[in-house]
Amino acid sequence: MARSEKSLSVLRVEEALLKEGYKDIVKELDQTARSAKDAATTLNVKLGAIVKTLVFCFKQQECKKPAIALISGDKICDVEELQNEMAIEGKHFRIGAEEVKRITGYTIGGVSPVGLPPEIPIAIDEALFRFEEVWCAAGNQFFVFPISPKNLVFLTNGMVSSKIGISIDR
């Protein structure tokens, strides 16, 4: 597939955004935005202005209870605080790329905070509010969209938390 050809996942993001009144905000990049660092470099923005959409699973064996954390690019997620904030019980465990794709419909590096199954709870790192505009993946590693943190909360119906983002350099 040529990079300029939009994948179904990018079209899904555009459709979700359009449904909420956001038209033509998805941007194609010349360079990859697979990681927060790559995205910040490509977009020439601070690392913290990149939204990392992280998928966590709770309970053992299979992912019975997924949850998503939208974390500022210069932070890591405190999974215990995420569990506390969302009142989720059970041990958390790492999942692989196939499981992320199964749960979200997106491939790692392009997991968007919009167009997700509505039953998955979302927590949003308050640190994103340091910026007027933040950048989110839009379905694959070459597509992104800008949005204000306030509108990100509206779009995702996520709950804002001051406890889930931990500084990387602490």
N, C-alpha and C positions, 0 to 999 in steps of 0.2 A: 504494500500500500504506500503510495506517495505520501510524504509528510503533509503536503498541502491539502490532501483529501481528508475531510473530517470523518473520524470514526463514529460509530453508533453511540459510543459513550460521550463523545464531545457533543453530538447532536442532542443527546439526552440532557446534558447540562444546559445547553442553549434553550431547550424547550422548557426546562424547569425555571430558568431565569425569565424567559419571555412570559410565562404564566403569571409571574409576579411583577411584570411591567418593566423588566430590564432587557432592552433590545440592543443588540450589537455591542455587547461589552466583552465578549470572549475574544481574546487576542491570541494569535499564533506567534510563537517565538522562533527565532533562527537557531537558538541553542536550546539544549535540554533544560528542563526545570524539574528533573527527576528528584533531586534533593532540595532542601530549603536553601542550602548554600549555592547550588547551581542556579536556582530561581533568583535569588538575591543578586547574584553576579550578573545574570542575563538581563534582569530588569533594572539594574543599577539602583537598588533600594537597600535599606538596612535589613539585615537578617531577621530582625524581630518583626518586620512587616510582612513576612511570609507566613501563611497559615499552614501548619502541618496537620493533616487530617489523619489521626491515628485510630486504629481499630483494636479494641481489646476484647478478650473473651473471658468469661467467668464460668466456673464449674469445670470439672475435669472431663477428659475424654473428647467430647465434642463441644462445639460452641453453642451452649444452651442460652447464654445471655450476652450478646454482643453490646458494646457501648462504644461511642466515639468521643474522642477528645480533640478539640480544635485548639492547637497549641501554637504559641508564638515561636517563630523559627529559631530564636536564640534561647529557647527554654527546652526542658525535657518534661515529660509528664510524670507527676507523682501519682502512680496508679492506686496506692492506698487511699489518698485523698479523693481521687476520682470515685472509688468505691464508696467512701463515706458520703460524699456530696450526692451521689445518686442512690444511696441506700441499697447497694448491690452486695449480696452475700456470695461467698464461694471464693475459691482460689482463682487468681487470674493466671492465664498462661499465654505464651506467645503463639501466634498462628502464622502459618506460611502464606505465600503469595496466592496460592490456589484458594485457600479459605477466605482471604480478604476479597478476592474476586467473587467468590460464591455469595458472600454476605452483602457486599456493596454493589456489585456489578462493575466495579472499576479495578484496573490493574494498579499495583503499587507504583508510585511515582506519578499517578494521575488521579488518585482518589479525591473526588470533589466533595465538598460539604453539602452540595445540593443534589437533588435527584436520588437521594438515598431512600431506602425503605422507611416509611414513617414510624414504624414501631421501634426503631433503634434510638435510644436516648442519646442526646448530644450535650456535652459540657464544653463551654467556651472559656479559654484562658483570658482572664481580665487584662493581662499584659498586652493584648492586642489593641486595647483602647488607648495605648500610648501614641497610636498613629491615626491620622485622619482617614487613611486608605490602607487596606491590607490586600494581599494578593493570594488567591486560592487556585488550586489545580482545577482544570476544567475538563477532566475526562481522560487525558493522556499527558505525557511528559512534555509536549510541545504547545499545550494550550492552557491559558490561565485567564482569570478575570479579577478586576479590582472591585472592591466594595468597602464601604465604611463598616467598622465593627458593629455599630448600632444596627445597620441593615443586615449584617450577617446574622445577628441574633434573630431578627425578624424572619429572615429566609429559612433558617434552620429550626426555629422554635427551640433553640438551645438555651440552657441555663448558664449564666455567667458565674465563674468561680475565681476567687482570688487565691485559691489554695492548690490548684492542680498544676500550675506551671512553676518549675524550679529552674533557677539559673544554672546554666551549663557549667560555668566557671566558679562554682562555690566550693 
